[in-house]
Amino acid sequence: MDWVLLIGSGVLEAVWATALGASDGLRRWRPAVVFLVATVLSVWGLALAMQTIPTGTAYAVWTATGASLTVVWAMVRGTEPASLVRTLLLLGIVACVVGLKVVS
């Protein structure tokens, strides 16, 4: 269950990163509120997951999940370029996260 919580927290990391980018330096209130709420929930979920998952593994999975999903979302929306190389590199990050789960 802690792994599900950790992945969910990583998804929330992508939410807050995207909202932060949309907030125009926290000047737009709606994305700023989404940023604040998602940040608190994301870090809280990470903290709970770290009760049973080693810190280094949990942090690596959390950041990799959030970073990968943030880039994928930006590519889907067209705000960042999509390419085969970028996609393969993102798949490499995902493979590393799966590898951490397998050896944990």
C-alpha positions in Angstrom: 0.0 0.0 0.0 2.9 2.4 0.7 4.1 2.0 -2.9 0.6 3.0 -4.2 0.8 6.0 -1.8 4.3 6.9 -3.0 3.3 6.7 -6.7 0.2 8.8 -6.0 2.4 11.4 -4.2 4.6 11.4 -7.3 1.6 12.1 -9.5 0.7 15.0 -7.1 4.3 16.3 -7.6 3.5 16.6 -11.3 0.3 18.4 -10.5 2.0 20.9 -8.3 4.9 21.5 -10.7 2.5 22.1 -13.6 0.3 24.4 -11.4 3.4 26.3 -10.3 4.4 26.9 -14.0 0.8 28.0 -14.7 0.7 30.4 -11.7 2.9 33.1 -13.3 5.1 33.3 -10.2 2.2 32.6 -7.9 0.4 35.7 -9.2 -2.6 33.7 -10.6 -4.6 32.5 -7.6 -6.2 29.4 -9.0 -3.1 27.6 -10.1 -1.4 29.0 -6.9 -4.0 27.3 -4.7 -3.7 24.0 -6.7 0.1 24.3 -6.3 -0.2 24.8 -2.5 -2.7 22.0 -1.9 -0.9 19.5 -4.2 2.4 20.3 -2.6 1.2 19.6 0.9 -0.5 16.4 -0.1 2.4 15.2 -2.2 5.0 15.7 0.6 2.6 14.3 3.2 2.2 11.1 1.1 5.9 10.9 0.6 6.4 11.2 4.4 3.9 8.4 5.1 5.4 6.1 2.5 8.9 6.7 3.9 7.8 5.0 7.1 8.3 1.6 5.4 10.2 2.4 2.2 13.9 3.5 2.6 14.4 7.2 2.2 16.7 7.1 -0.8 14.4 4.7 -2.7 11.3 6.6 -1.8 12.7 10.0 -2.8 14.1 8.7 -6.1 10.8 7.1 -7.0 8.8 10.2 -6.0 11.0 12.6 -8.0 11.2 10.3 -11.0 7.5 9.9 -11.1 6.8 13.6 -10.8 9.4 14.7 -13.2 8.4 12.1 -15.9 4.8 12.9 -15.7 5.4 16.6 -15.7 7.4 16.3 -19.0 4.9 13.9 -20.5 2.0 16.3 -19.7 4.0 19.2 -21.2 4.6 17.2 -24.4 1.0 16.2 -24.6 -0.1 19.8 -24.2 2.5 20.9 -26.8 4.4 23.2 -24.4 7.5 21.1 -24.7 8.7 19.4 -27.9 8.1 15.6 -28.2 10.7 13.5 -29.8 11.7 9.8 -30.0 14.9 10.5 -28.0 12.9 12.4 -25.2 10.4 9.5 -25.1 13.1 6.9 -24.8 14.9 8.8 -22.1 11.6 9.1 -20.1 11.0 5.3 -20.6 14.5 4.9 -19.1 13.5 6.8 -16.0 10.4 4.7 -15.7 12.5 1.5 -16.1 14.8 2.7 -13.3 11.8 3.3 -11.0 10.5 -0.2 -11.7 13.9 -1.6 -11.0 14.0 0.1 -7.6 10.7 -1.5 -6.8 11.9 -4.9 -7.9 15.1 -4.8 -5.8 13.4 -3.3 -2.7 
